[in-house]
Structure formats: structure tokens, C-alpha cells
Amino acid sequence: MMIPTSLRAMAATVLLASAPVAFAEAPVHDSQPVLDLNREMLQRLIVDRDVGFFRDNAHERFLVVAPGGVVEDREQAAHGAQSFDAKAVGITDERVSLAGDTAVGVGKLEIDGTMQPVGRLGPLRFMAVYVYEDGRWRLLGRALTPCLPIAIERGKC
């Protein structure tokens, strides 16, 4: 007996749809590891200039939109760490949104120090995108936006 092609395609679709899929289980219920890693990455890159830690925890396809609109990849960002002369970073107003193997963190960053050639930076808002793979969170992207004076005056930044 010959099985019609459409019936074979439908059976294959049902089998594939019901098959277990092997994805890394991300801890979608707990944002604390993302908050902790984000704080440590900012501290260790900006203050400690620890590019090894950054490279170990930033994804190979990492991109950043730095203050001023410059886009850099992981190696450019690691090299740029040398432009900081900072004593401390302050991170406040943090929030994390988790969805599957992706986390988006936002917050306010204040740097006690300077960045060459810009000098002292005012407060910044940041967004960081993390992906969960191989049993750990890794930084995939970051954007740093200087707060506008009017936003600061109104307590929004």
C-alpha cells in the first residue's frame, strides 16, 4: 500500500514537533546571577581593567554601543579598557527581564574617574544583553547612553 505524500509529511511533522529538544536549561526564575555578573563585569573592566575576565565572560559575538555612538566588538572593547582611569563604579536602578535563555539588564552607571579622550563622564544608562549557554550567562551586547541634563534635573536619570 502506498502512503500519500501529504500524509507522510504530516506524520513527519507530528513526530518532529513531539520530539524532545535539547536546549540548555536557563534559570529563568532567578535574575540575581545576571545582576551579579553584570556588576562584576563593569567593575572588573572599568576599574580593574581586567580584560581576561571580560574576554572569558563576553560572548565571541559581543558588540557594544559606547558613549558617543562608537560600535565595538569584543576585542575592541577589551582594548578600550585601557582608556579608563577609574576608582569605582556605582550601579543603581537595576532591572532584569528574563525570557528563556536571554536576559536583558538595564540600570544607571556612574564612574568615579575618567575615560580618555572624553574625560569625566556624567551618569550613564546602560543596557546589557546576556545569553545562557553551556551552563552559564555570557554578555552578548551592551549599550551605554549618557544621561541628558534635563533627564538628570527631572530625576529620570
N, C-alpha and C positions, 0 to 999 in steps of 0.2 A: 504494500500500500504506500502510495506517495503522499507525503505531508505537504500541504500547500506552503509556499514560501512565506506568506504573510503569517501563517500560524507558527512556523519555525522562528520567525523574527520576534513574534510576540512572546513565545516561550523563552527565548534568549534574553529578552528584556526583563521578564519576570525573574529569571534566575540571577541576572546581574544585579537587579535592584534589591534582591533579598540577600545577596551575599554580604558577609561582614567586610567592612572596610577597615584597613589598618592605618589609623591616624594616631599620632602621638596624643595622649590624653593631657590636655592642658587643664590646670587647676582654675577653671573659670569662676569658681566661687570665692577666690581669695586674691584680692588686689595687692595685699601687703608685699609679696615678693617683688612685684613690679615697682612699687613705690621705693622700696629699699634699694633695688638695683639702680633705679634712676638717680636717686640721691648719691649713691656711691660713685656712679659713673661721672656725674657732674663734679663732685669733689675731687676725684682722682685725676680727671683730665684737666680741669681748670686750675686747681690749687696745687696738686701734687705733680702735675704734668706726667702722669703715669700712662704713657702711650701703650705699654704692653697690656695693661688691664683693659684699656679701651679696645684694642685690637682683638683681645680674647672675647669680649662681650658684645662687640658691634658686628652685625651681620656682614658678610663679604660684599653684599649689595647695598650697604648703608649709604644714605645720602643725607645731607644737611643743607638747609637754607639758613645761612649765617646772617647775623645782623648786617644790614646794608644790601641784602639780596644775593650775596655770593653763594653759588651752589658748589658743594664739595663732596667728593666721595670719601670712603673710609681712610685711605692713605693721606689725602689732602687734609682732612680733619685732624688726623693724628699728628701730622707735621705742624699744623697750625697751633697745637697746644703750646708750642714753644713761645708763641706771641703773648701768652698770659703772664702777668706778674701779680698774682692774687694771694691774699692772706686767708680768705674764707669765702664761702658762698652761702647765701641764705635762700632757702626754698620754702615757699609758703603757698597757701591756697591751692593745694594739690587735689586733683581728682583723677580717677582712672575709670575707663569704660572697658569692660571685658566682653569679647564675643568670640567664642571658640578658641582658636589658637592665636588670637590677636588682641593686643591691649593698646589702648591709646591713653597716654597720660598728659595732663596739662597742669600748669602751675605758674607761679611767679618766681623769678630768679633775680637775686641781687648779688652782685660781685663786689667784694671789698678788694679792689685793686684795679689794674689797668690791663688793656689789651692793645698791643701795637698793631697798626699805626693809629688806631682810633683814640686811645687814651682811656679815660674813665667812662664806663658805660652806665647809663641810668638803669632803672629796673626794666626787666625784660619779661615777656610772657613766652612760655615755651610749650611746644607740643612734641611728644615723643611717641613713636610707634614701635611696639615690641611684638615679636613673633615667638611662639613657643615651638621649639623643635629640638629633637634629640634630648628631651628631658630637661630643657632649661629655656629661660627667656633670653632673647637676644635683641639688641637695638637695631631696628631696620631704618628708621628715619627720625630726624629731628628738625624742628624749625624754631628759630629764636627771633622774636619781634620786639624791638624797643617800644616801650610804652610812650604814648604821646603825652605831652604836658597836660592837655585838657582831661585826658583819662585819669592821670595821676591826681589832678585837682579835684575831680569828682569822686575819687575813691574807687575807681573801677580798675585801676592797675597799680 
